[in-house]
Amino acid sequence: MSTKVATKKETGVSMMMDDLFESAGQGMETMSSEDMQIPFLRICQALSPQLVKTDPKFIKGASAGDMFNNVTQQLWEGEEGLKIIPCAYEMKYLEFQLRESGGGFLGELDKNNPDIRQAQRTGSNEILPNGNELVRSAQYLVIAVDDDGVTQQMVLDMKKTQMKVAKQWNTRRAGIKIQHPTRGLFTPPMWATVWHLTTVSESNDRGTWYNYAITQSDVESVPQAAVLEAKGLYEQFRRGEIKTSAAPSEEMPANQESNADDIPF
């Protein structure tokens, strides 16, 4: 008797799942990327609002050095890290008012803006002709893959001291070669490489912070479905259906010495 009940329940669940699959995406036909907030991958720094219990952005269990999705607030321990598949890359040029002038994010500059080439380095900062600061942001469209195979799409952006990690990562990726059985060596597409992202502590005479550390993983360490999803995400990016952007302006408040998406050094 119990066996028959179990069979009926399993059949009902199976039928429901088939119906859900055939109805995938219904109700979201008119929704585009402009109607959604782009998730950014962030590092919790010592002064991040995610560590302050009284702040609306507080994430329970978060510690300095941990990484998080700024939309879902999912956490990854910095030492344990997470696996990511990079799908696309572009450089963003961001304009900030200097802190001594009030601070604040002023917007994104077109990559062909002549002021970018005229920026002059002053200490650790690049200063535009109008006196504002130019911040270069290396942006990667990535897919994070959890141990259970669940994926999520995010933007991983690297600025200032994180830029050295971005350049090293770009160089390593460009140097990867695969031997084709009959056609020789070739550079695999970005979406066919898997990387392990963790955080490490760094410091200089201005303070201590956490930065990214990246090591390569075997592509077989993630489900094939995740790699195919990464390929599809790259194709959407190339068609202009998905765009990266500067971080939301609310994450770049004026007069804030340190925040979750930037390093002041």
N, C-alpha and C positions, 0 to 999 in steps of 0.2 A: 504493500500500500504506500509506504513512504517512498519507494522507488518511483512509483507513478507520479506522485506529487512533485518530486524533484525534476522529473522529466518535463512535466507541464511548465514548471517555473523556468527551466532552462530554455524551453521552446519560446516562451513568452519574451524572455530577455533577448533571445536571438532575433525574434521578429522585430522587436523594438529597435535593436541596433541596426538592422537592415534599413528600417524606415528612416532612422536618423542619418545613416550614410547617404541614402538616396536624396535626402532633403538638405544636404550639407550647404551651409552658407545662406539659407533662405532668411530673408528679413534684412540682409546686409547688402543687397544688390546696389543700392545707391550710395553706399559708404565708401569713401576713398581715404587715402593716407592723410589728406587735409583735415579729415574729421576725427583723427586719432592723435594721441600724444606719442611721439617717438620715444621708446624706452632707451635710456642711456645706462651703460655700465659705469659704476662709480666706485671709488675707494673711500672708505671712511677714514678721515684724518682726525687728529686729536681734537680739533675745534669744530668738527662737522655737526650740524644740527641733528643728524641721525643718532648721536650719542647723548643728546640732552633730553631727559624725560619730559620736560615741560614744553618741548618744541613739537609742533604738529607733525614734523617730519621724523620724529623719533621712531627707531626700529628696535623693538625688544630683542635683546640678545646680541646686538651689534657691538663690535669692539674696533678700536683703531687698527687699520690694516685689512679689515674685512672688505669684500666687494659686495655690491648690491645693485639690483635693478631698480632704478628710481621711479618706476611706475608700479610694478608688482611688489616692490620692497623685498623680494627674495634675497637671502643672504648666502654668501659663500665665504668660508673661513679663508683668510689670506694665505696661510701656510698650505692648506689643502688645495685651494684653487678650484678651477673648473676647466673643462675642455671647450675649446671654441673652434669654429671653422670660419675663417675670413672669406667673405664673398666679393667685396668690392672696396676700393680705396679712393679717397680724394683729399686734397689739402684745402682747408678753409682758412680764410684770413679775417680775423675778428678785430674790431676796433673797441678799445676801452679808454675811458677818461682816466687820467692818472689819479691815484688815491689822494695825493695832496690837493687836487683840484675838485675833489668830491667823489671821484670814483664812479664806476658803473659801466655796464655793457651798452655800447652805442649802435651796434649792428654788425652785419657781415659785409665785407668789401668784395667786389667782383675781382676775380683772379687777374683780370687784365687792367685793373686800376693802376695807373702810373705811379701813384703815391707809394705803392708797395715796394717798387724798385728804388724809390728815393728814401726809404726809411733808414735811419741812422741808429747804430747800436750805441746805447748809453748804459754802461754796466751790463746788467743781465737783461735789459729791456731793449726793444726796438721802438724807436720814436718816429711817428709819421710827420710829414711836413707841417701839419696843423697842430703838432704838439701832443696829440693823443698817442696811446700805446698800440702797437700792432702785435697781436698774439697769433702765431701760426698754430693751427690745430689739425693734426693728422687724424683723419676720421676713417674708421673701418666699419663696414656693415658686416656684422658677424652673427653666427648662430651658435648659441650655447647649448651643449648637449649634456644632460644630467646622466648619472649612472644608470638610470632606468630607461634611457633612450628618449626621454621627453625633451623637446627642443623649444627654444624661444629666441626670437630675433631682437637684436639690440644694436645700438651704435656704440662702439668703443672709440673714444677720442682721446688723444694724447697731446698735451700742451707743455710748454716750458721744459722743466727737467724731465718730463715724460717723453719729450721729443727724441732724446738720444735712444730710448728704447725703441721708438717707432723706426728710426733710421736703421738701427741694427737689425730689427725684424725684417724690414724691407730688403736689406742686403742679403740676409740669410735665405729669404724666400726666393729671391732672384737667382740665387746660386744653386737651388735644388734642381737636380737633373734625374731623369728616369730613362732607363734603357728600353727602347721599344724592341721587340723580338726581331723585326726585320728592317726598321726604318731609322735606327740610331738613337742618339740621345735627344731629349727634348725637355723643355721646362713645363711642368704640369700646371694646370690652371690653379688659381688661388683657392677656388672652392674645393679642390681635391687634396688639400693639406689640412692636418689637424694639429692643434697646438694646445699646450697646457699652460694656463695663465695663473700665476700666483703673485703675491706681493712681498716686497722686501723693504726693510727700513734703510733710509738714507739720511745723511745730515751734512751740514756745512756750517759756516760761522753765523748763518742767519737762522738756523733752526733744524728740526728733525721732522721728517715726513715719510710717507710710504709711497713706493713706486712699483710699477709693474715689473715682473720677471717672466720671460717666455721661453719655453722649451718645446721642441717638436715632439709630437706623438705619432704613433702609427695610424694610418688612415683606417686600418682594420679595427681600431679600438672603439669606433663609433658605428652605429647601424648604417647600412647602406642607404636607408631611407633619409637619414640626416644629410648625407652627401648629396643626394638627389635634390633635397630641399634647398641646399646651399646653391646648387647649380641654378635652380629655378629662381632663387632670390637674385643671383647675379644677373640673369636674363631680364628680370623685371627692372633692375637698376639701370641696365643699359638702354632699355626702352623708355626710361624716364618715368616709369610707373611708381618707383620708390626713390625718394630723395633723402640724403642725409641733411642735417641742418645744424646750426649752432645750438647749444644747449638752451632750454627755455630761459627766458629773461629772468624769471623768478628765482633761478638758481644762481644768478650773477648779481646780487644786490650791491648797491653802492656802499662804500665805507665798511666793507667786511674784509678783514685781513686774510681770512682763510675760509674756504667753503668746500663742499664735498666734491665739486667737479674741477677744481683748479688747485695748483700749487703756487704759492707766491714767490718761489725762489727761482 
